[in-house]
Amino acid sequence: MPYALTDSWTMTRRELARWGRQPVQVAVGLVFPVMLLLMFGYLIGGGRGVSGAYIDYLVPGMLALTMAFGLEGTMIAVTQDLNKGVIDRFRSMPMADGAVLVGRSAADMLQSVLVLAVLAAVGHALGWRAQGGAAAFLGAMGLLLLFRFAMLWAGIHLALVAGRPEMVTAVQILVWPVGFLSNALAAPESMPGWLGTAVQWNPMSRTATAVRDLLGPGGETAHVWPAVLWPLALLAVFFPLAVRRFARLSR
């Protein structure tokens, strides 16, 4: 286990070094969710079925929505490592299985923390306030990062199934229904019955609802457990699948 942690940290530092060589990609990852927040808040916003100030509904929804997007960077990096022979060089080293994937996902999670911080700061500038207290705020951020981690490993597995970087774009399209068929931007009550039911069962809707409750008055926790169980279920399926497939492909 210590070797696995050391190897994973080495791979994490490898990915962080790419940030210095590709600052534009990092900047785009930070600016894109801010652009979406401003666009839906001022240009498209309206909040169908939302009671109260739309900004209080929108910001938590955008925080959750952002955690579902931007997976293609990690997905492409994993497939590039496989196709460019980088993994062949790693195989000659005494490295733990899965360290490359863990390191890449750790770097992605660090960037996700930055994205959440930037987006929350912009939301604060627009008039949104987290009202549930410090503990509820940290709990909400934890739920968002857990959802991101689960989506990330699902994306890594799908990227490994796709096999080539050019196929990742097609796979990434699958994320859009997960993101927009949710309650991130509008209340399910305003939708047709069948659609509202589907939206409520969307794992991202569970996360968005729990985050809204935690960040709202009183820091309500009634919807926290569903928001925890969905990502854990996704991780239980896709984490071992991704590690096994990566190990098989890199032999």
N, C-alpha and C positions, 0 to 999 in steps of 0.2 A: 504493500500500500504506500509506504513512503516514497518508493521509486515512482509509482504512478503519479503521485502528487507533484513530485519534482519534475517529471517529464511533462506533465500537463502545464505547469507553470512556465517551463521553457517554451512550450508551444504558444502559450498566451503572450509571452514577451515577443515572440516572433511576429504574432499578429499585430501587437501594439506598435512594433517598429514600422509596419506598413502604413500606419496613420501618418507618420512623418513623411513618407514618400508619396502618399495619396491624400493630401489635405483637402482637396476639392471634394472627394467622395465623402469624407467625414463631415464637411460643411453642408453638403447637400442633405445628408442624413439628419442634420440638426434643423435646417431651414425648412425642409419639406413639411413636417408636421405643423410648424408655425404658420406656413402659408395656408394649409388646410383649415386651421383654427380661424384665421382671419377671414378666409373665403366663406366658410359656413356661418361665421358670426356676423359678418357684415353684408355679404353679397347674396348668399343663398339662404341664410338662416331664416327661421320662422318658428321652428319647433312645433310641428303638428302634434296636437294632443298633449303638449307640455303645459303644466300649470306653473305659475311663478316666472321668475326671470330666466330667459332662455340660456344666458351665459352660465348659470348655475347647473343647468342640465348638460350643456354642451361641453364644458371643459372636462368633467370626468369621463364623458363619452369619448372625447378626442384622445384623452390619455390612454384609454383602453384600445381605441382604434389604431393608434400609433404602434402599440405593441404587436399588432397583427401584421403590420406592413414593414417593409425594409428588410425582409428575410433573404432577398436574392443575393445580397453581398456575401453572406456566409455560404449560401448554397453554391454560388459560382466559385468561390474560393476552394471549397471542398472538391468540386469536380475538376478544377484546374490542377490541384495538387495531384490528383489521380492521373490525369491525362498528360501532364508534363513531366512525369517521371520523378517528381519530388519525393513521393512515397517510397520509391525504390531506394533512394539514398537513406531515408529514415530506417528502412528495413535492416540495413547493415549495422545499425546502432542498437544497443541494448535498451530499447524503448518499450514502455508499457503499451499494450493494445488500447486503442481509443484515445491516446494522449493528444493526437492531432485534432481530433474532433472536440475533445474537452477544452483544449486551448483556444480553438476557434470560437466555440460557444461562449467561453469566459470573456473574450475580447468583445464579442457582440453584446454581452450583458453589461459590460462597462459602458459601452456606447449608449445602451438603452437607459442607463442611469442618467447620463448627460442629457439625453433627449427629454426624459421626464422632468429634469430640473429646468431646462430651457422652456419647455411648454408650460409648466406650472408658473414660471416667472412671467411669461407673456400673458397667461390667463389672469394673473394677479394685476397686471398693468391694465387689463381690460375691465377690471372691476369684480372679478371672481374672487371669492374668499373661501378658504378651507375653515369650516366652522366646528369641526368635531374635536379639536384638540390635537396635541402633538402625537399621542399614542395612536389615535385613529388615523392621522395622516401617515404615519410610518406603516401602519397596518395596510392602508390603501396602496401605498407604494409597493409593499411586499406582495400583495395580490397581483398587481400589474406586472411585476417582474416574474412572478411564478407563471403567469399566463404567457409572458414572452418566452420564458424558458421552455415551456411545453410546445408552443408553436415553433420554436426554433428547432427542436429535435424532430418534430414532424416534418419540417422543411428539409432538414439534413437528410432524413431517410428518403424523402421523395426525390431529392437531388441525386442521391446515390442510385436510385432506381432509374432516373432519367439518364444518368451516365455521362452526359456531355454538357458543357457550359451553355451551348446554344439552345439546349432543351429546357434549361432552367426557367426561361421567360414563360414558356408555355405552362410549366408547373406552377409558377408564381401567380398566374391568372386565377388559380383555384382559391387563392387567399381573398380575392375581392368579394365573392359571395359571403364568405365568413364575416368580412368586415362590414359590408353595407347592409346585409340582411340581419341587422341587429338593432338594438335600441340605442345605439351610440348617438344618433342624430334626431330621432323622432320616437315618440311613445308608441308601443305596440297597440294601445287602445285606439289609436287613430287609423289603424290598418284594417283591411278585410280580415274576417275571423281566422281563416286558415293561415294567412300570412302572419298575423299577430301571434298565433300559436307557435309557428315555426321560429319566429324571431325570439320568443321567450325561451325556447329550448336551445338556442344558439349558445355555446359556451362563452363567447365573448359578451353576450347580453348578461349572463350571470355575473361576469366580472365587472361590467360597467355598472350594473345595479348595486352590487356590493360596495363598489368604490363611491358611488353617489351617496349611499347611506352613510358610509364612514366619514366622508368629507362634508356632509350636511349637518344641520343642527342636531346636537346630541350624540353624533358619532354612532349611529345605529349599527348593530352587528347581526341582525336577523338573517341577512342573505350572505353572510361570509362563508359558511360551510359549503354551499353549492359552488361558490367561486373557488374554493380550495380543491374540492373533489374532482371537478372536471379536468383541470390541468394535471393533477396527479394521475388520473386515469389515462390521459394522453401520454404522459411520460412513461407510465408502466408499459404501454404498448410500443411506443416509437423509440425510446432510448435503447433498449436491448436490440431491437431490430436494426437500428442504425449502426450500432457498434459491431454487430455480427456481420452485417453486409460490408461495412468498411474493411473489416479484418479479412473477409473473403476476397474482396476486390484488390486489396493491396498485397496479396501473396504472390 
